[in-house]
């Protein structure tokens, strides 16, 4: 049963349908800590192919490295984020039996100690309370271009990151992006949006010139450093892996970690007490419930 059908049946309250992850015991539901407010970060762009999905996945992994429990949420109908991260062996299959506990399968598919993803089909706006019970930060992979999803995301998210590339097309996109955000953001939570430049190759004169122009246009709202071009990041995600797993010492991994630190710095996270937490993979699963390869 796919995730869309699973959530639909569960939220409709279909009698005698209770859900469990058979090939992976579900970790205990985490309640939000009193010192740590649930935060949503929307990653948006009017332009396609700027690296939104790659950043979302690796942004969540970088936050997990800093002690946050983070989930990347796939809002793109293409489902690229879900397709890539579902390749990981940790992803749970969904099954059900009449005697199972209700709502035993959460929204987040956990693929690491503190990092997971929410597949396309479950909009966070309709399930904020459920997400807040499972994680500290939700990173929203918003589809490119003007859409109702983008307008809703920038209106409701705590933080908005606009992805750009160091090229002339991104420079031209600044003005319409500013107009869009001023229209939908100012009447929402009121916090400013910030920009991230992705895919910089400092050897290219065009990249350096475009970056200089973007810095002049955006000032302090352009987060530093720009994320360096590294094919390893795209290749890692295509394999269902994070850049910190594929190339930990890469400049790209360091750049993403620094951007994550700046975005979440205002929340001032406290260190987690991992000694009392259940492991992500507690015990072995009976052979009859293991997914066939």
Secondary structure, DSSP 8 states (H G I E B T S, - for coil): --HHHHHHHHHHT-TT---B-SSS---------TT---EEEEEE-SSSSSSHHHHHHHHHHHHHHTT--EEEEE--TT-HHHHHHTTSTT----B--TTS-TT-S-S-EE-SSSEEEE-TT--GGG-HHHHHHH-SEEEEE--SSS-HHHHHHHHH-SEEEEEEESSHHHHHHHHHHHHHHHHHHTTTT----EEEEEEE-TT-HHHHHHHHHHHHHHGGGB-SS-EE--HHHHHHHHTT--HHHH-TTSHHHHHHHHHHHHHHGGG------GGGS--TT-S---GGGS---
